[in-house]
Amino acid sequence: MELTGRRRVSKQALGVLLILSILLALLAPWMPVDVYADDPPVMTFKNITEDGGADVISMTERRTFEVVVPLEAGQNAQQIIDRGNLVWELKRTEGMQDKNDFPNQYLGGTLESWTKYNSTTSLFTLDTPEAVTVGGQPAIRLTFSNELFFATRTSVNSNRNNILDYTGEYTLSCSYFGVTYGTCTVRFNPYDSFRTNAEYDAELIEAATAANAREGMYAYLGSMGTSS
């Protein structure tokens, strides 16, 4: 009787192991890569509006963008999409301005959480992600578009202080079950060529340094006062 009991336990254990093996085989395509050898792959971000504009999210232009997330070899892009747990975020750890002067700088969040200024209307509209192949490797492609950040294009002129709470570089990322599959840097600007004073200052210093390095040229940077 004791031997029979052991055989029954052994058969039950084998049955449990068999069930677990089948479940793991079924779940394997859904599971994310636990750890990347290096940093997460760099996604591509492109303005596909054909408006001649830069690859920048503009507060004053409606645009459509394409994001491509490269996956590891062997990952099934379509199954990951069908699972429905992809998280798309556009955020940063800090703003570009001095925190003492601009204590309410926006840090971002999921694309779905972004809204137009002083509104509950969504800023972004996301299409359904697609499974694609890029360079022979699986990838996920997302197309999304933005609305005007303010009520009108000219509203940016009457909100000069507010735009600096939002202007700057953000990290766009795609994650799945807590694993970041890809990131890239995206600029959110009032318009494509917008630069902050600090950025202009840095560019002027670079220009002056380059000029002074050339024979027969001299450049000097100075201040003639400040404005309030």
C-alpha distance (Angstrom), angle and dihedral (degrees) to the residues before:
residue distance angle dihedral
M1 . . .
E2 3.77 . .
L3 3.82 91.4 .
T4 3.79 91.4 48.6
G5 3.80 89.8 51.3
R6 3.79 90.8 52.1
R7 3.79 90.5 50.5
R8 3.81 90.3 51.3
V9 3.81 91.1 50.4
S10 3.79 90.3 47.2
K11 3.81 91.6 50.7
Q12 3.81 90.9 48.1
A13 3.83 91.3 50.2
L14 3.80 90.9 49.4
G15 3.79 89.6 49.1
V16 3.80 91.7 52.4
L17 3.81 91.5 47.8
L18 3.81 90.5 49.5
I19 3.81 91.5 51.6
L20 3.81 91.3 47.8
S21 3.80 90.8 49.7
I22 3.79 91.3 52.0
L23 3.81 91.8 47.8
L24 3.80 92.2 49.5
A25 3.80 90.5 49.4
L26 3.80 90.4 51.9
L27 3.81 93.5 45.6
A28 3.80 97.5 43.7
P29 3.82 96.1 88.1
W30 3.81 89.3 53.1
M31 3.77 97.5 49.7
P32 3.80 118.4 97.9
V33 3.77 126.2 -127.4
D34 3.81 103.6 -90.8
V35 3.80 99.3 -147.1
Y36 3.79 134.4 7.7
A37 3.77 116.9 -138.4
D38 3.80 88.7 -129.0
D39 3.79 133.5 2.4
P40 3.82 117.9 -38.5
P41 3.82 113.2 -77.7
V42 3.80 117.8 -87.9
M43 3.79 113.4 -106.6
T44 3.79 121.8 -144.9
F45 3.80 118.8 -120.1
K46 3.78 120.3 -167.1
N47 3.79 137.6 173.7
I48 3.82 103.7 -130.9
T49 3.81 96.9 175.9
E50 3.83 91.5 103.4
D51 3.80 90.0 -137.5
G52 3.79 93.6 129.0
G53 3.80 89.6 -110.8
A54 3.76 129.9 134.2
D55 3.81 127.2 -97.1
V56 3.80 87.9 -90.9
I57 3.79 133.0 118.7
S58 3.78 102.0 -122.8
M59 3.79 125.8 -156.9
T60 3.79 89.4 -148.4
E61 3.83 102.9 42.7
R62 3.80 132.7 64.2
R63 3.78 107.6 -133.7
T64 3.79 143.3 167.8
F65 3.79 121.4 -136.4
E66 3.79 136.5 -165.8
V67 3.80 122.2 -147.2
V68 3.80 121.3 -170.3
V69 3.80 118.9 -164.3
P70 3.83 115.0 -162.8
L71 3.79 115.1 -142.2
E72 3.78 132.8 -157.5
A73 3.78 117.9 -90.9
G74 3.78 109.5 -87.7
Q75 3.80 95.5 26.6
N76 3.81 113.6 128.1
A77 3.80 106.3 -133.3
Q78 3.80 95.9 -170.0
Q79 3.78 93.8 51.3
I80 3.81 90.6 49.2
I81 3.81 89.5 51.7
D82 3.81 93.1 46.4
R83 3.78 90.1 54.0
G84 3.80 87.8 67.0
N85 3.80 99.7 -145.2
L86 3.80 101.1 112.0
V87 3.81 113.2 131.6
W88 3.80 120.1 -156.7
E89 3.80 115.0 -163.9
L90 3.79 135.1 -179.2
K91 3.79 108.5 -170.7
R92 3.80 147.1 126.1
T93 3.78 137.0 -153.2
E94 3.81 94.6 -127.0
G95 3.79 141.5 1.5
M96 3.81 128.6 -109.2
Q97 3.79 96.8 -113.2
D98 3.79 133.1 78.7
K99 3.79 107.4 -83.7
N100 3.80 91.4 -138.7
D101 3.80 91.6 58.4
F102 3.80 96.3 35.0
P103 3.82 108.8 30.3
N104 3.83 94.8 161.9
Q105 3.78 101.9 58.1
Y106 3.80 112.8 155.9
L107 3.81 116.1 -116.4
G108 3.80 98.6 -170.7
G109 3.80 131.2 -136.7
T110 3.79 137.9 -164.4
L111 3.78 115.0 -10.0
E112 3.79 88.7 -115.1
S113 3.81 91.4 56.5
W114 3.82 95.6 57.2
T115 3.80 113.7 101.9
K116 3.77 136.6 -175.7
Y117 3.80 113.7 -90.0
N118 3.80 113.4 -70.6
S119 3.80 90.4 -6.9
T120 3.79 142.7 97.6
T121 3.80 92.0 -134.3
S122 3.81 113.1 115.4
L123 3.79 114.6 -108.7
F124 3.80 94.8 -155.3
T125 3.80 133.5 47.9
L126 3.80 114.8 -158.8
D127 3.78 124.7 -155.0
T128 3.78 121.4 -149.3
P129 3.84 110.3 -79.8
E130 3.80 116.8 -110.8
A131 3.79 132.8 -145.7
V132 3.82 110.7 -123.8
T133 3.78 139.2 164.6
V134 3.80 119.4 -125.3
G135 3.78 119.8 -176.0
G136 3.77 89.8 -15.0
Q137 3.79 92.3 -55.8
P138 3.82 127.9 109.5
A139 3.79 116.4 -105.4
I140 3.79 142.3 168.5
R141 3.78 120.7 -127.4
L142 3.79 123.6 -158.5
T143 3.78 124.5 -171.6
F144 3.80 118.0 -163.9
S145 3.79 137.4 163.1
N146 3.79 136.1 -153.6
E147 3.78 134.7 -139.0
L148 3.80 125.1 -141.6
F149 3.79 107.8 -72.2
F150 3.80 92.8 -139.5
A151 3.80 128.8 37.8
T152 3.82 91.8 -94.0
R153 3.80 137.9 4.7
T154 3.80 91.7 -104.0
S155 3.81 93.4 50.7
V156 3.78 88.1 84.7
N157 3.83 88.5 73.1
S158 3.79 92.5 62.1
N159 3.81 93.4 45.2
R160 3.80 100.9 54.2
N161 3.80 94.8 137.8
N162 3.79 94.4 43.8
I163 3.80 95.0 52.9
L164 3.81 91.0 62.4
D165 3.81 89.4 61.9
Y166 3.82 87.6 64.1
T167 3.81 105.8 27.3
G168 3.78 119.6 105.0
E169 3.77 146.6 55.4
Y170 3.79 122.3 -33.9
T171 3.77 132.7 -178.1
L172 3.79 114.1 -116.3
S173 3.79 110.6 -156.3
C174 3.78 141.6 175.3
S175 3.80 118.0 -151.7
Y176 3.78 136.5 176.9
F177 3.80 123.4 -163.6
G178 3.79 90.1 -16.2
V179 3.81 95.2 -50.7
T180 3.80 115.4 116.5
Y181 3.79 109.1 -134.4
G182 3.79 97.1 -175.2
T183 3.80 145.5 -13.5
C184 3.78 139.4 -166.4
T185 3.79 137.4 174.0
V186 3.80 117.6 -104.5
R187 3.79 127.6 -174.1
F188 3.83 121.1 -139.2
N189 3.80 108.4 -160.2
P190 3.82 140.2 166.9
Y191 3.83 84.8 -124.7
D192 3.80 134.4 -11.7
S193 3.81 99.9 -92.8
F194 3.80 96.8 40.8
R195 3.80 115.7 132.7
T196 3.78 130.4 179.1
N197 3.81 120.6 -123.8
A198 3.79 90.0 -105.7
E199 3.80 90.5 54.5
Y200 3.80 91.7 48.5
D201 3.81 90.1 49.8
A202 3.80 91.2 53.0
E203 3.81 91.6 48.0
L204 3.81 91.5 49.3
I205 3.80 91.2 51.9
E206 3.80 90.4 50.9
A207 3.81 91.1 48.2
A208 3.82 92.5 49.0
T209 3.80 91.7 47.9
A210 3.80 91.1 50.7
A211 3.81 91.8 47.5
N212 3.80 94.0 49.7
A213 3.79 89.9 50.7
R214 3.81 90.1 62.1
E215 3.77 121.7 82.1
G216 3.79 114.2 -108.5
M217 3.81 94.8 17.4
Y218 3.78 130.1 103.7
A219 3.80 129.2 -179.2
Y220 3.76 129.5 -176.2
L221 3.79 129.0 -172.0
G222 3.77 117.5 -153.2
S223 3.78 141.9 153.4
M224 3.79 126.5 -119.8
G225 3.78 95.6 -171.1
T226 3.77 139.7 -65.1
S227 3.77 135.9 -88.2
S228 3.77 129.0 -141.7
